[in-house]
């Protein structure tokens, strides 16, 4: 998603043409399953604890 948006930015010299794919990307990412935990970790300035993350030893 990010690469496609970046490619569009480099090819097109039109602000609105670049904002549309960026807005769609942000909306998709904002609906992900880890948004709540990421927000909590950011606000508490701590590491995120994702339920589906692999355990590191």
C-alpha positions in Angstrom: 0.0 0.0 0.0 2.7 2.5 1.0 4.8 1.7 -2.1 1.8 2.2 -4.4 1.0 5.6 -2.8 4.7 6.6 -3.1 4.8 5.6 -6.7 1.6 7.7 -7.3 3.2 10.7 -5.6 6.3 10.5 -7.8 4.4 10.1 -11.0 1.6 12.6 -10.5 1.9 16.3 -9.8 -1.6 16.6 -8.4 -2.2 17.0 -4.7 -5.8 15.5 -4.7 -4.6 12.5 -6.8 -2.0 11.8 -4.1 -4.3 12.4 -1.1 -7.0 9.9 -2.2 -4.8 6.8 -2.0 -3.2 8.0 1.2 -6.6 8.5 2.8 -7.7 5.1 1.8 -4.6 3.5 3.2 -5.0 5.3 6.5 -8.6 4.2 6.7 -7.7 0.6 6.1 -4.9 0.7 8.7 -7.1 2.4 11.2 -9.6 -0.5 11.1 -7.0 -3.2 11.9 -7.2 -5.5 14.9 -4.2 -3.9 16.7 -5.2 -0.3 16.6 -6.4 -0.1 20.2 -3.3 -1.7 21.6 -1.0 0.4 19.5 -2.9 3.6 20.7 -2.7 2.5 24.3 1.0 1.8 24.1 1.7 5.1 22.4 -0.3 7.1 25.0 1.4 5.3 27.9 4.8 5.5 26.2 5.3 1.8 26.5 5.7 -1.2 24.3 2.6 -2.7 22.6 1.4 -6.1 23.8 -0.3 -7.6 20.7 -2.4 -10.7 21.4 -1.4 -12.3 18.1 2.3 -11.4 18.3 4.8 -14.3 18.5 6.5 -14.6 21.9 10.2 -13.8 21.9 12.6 -15.4 24.3 
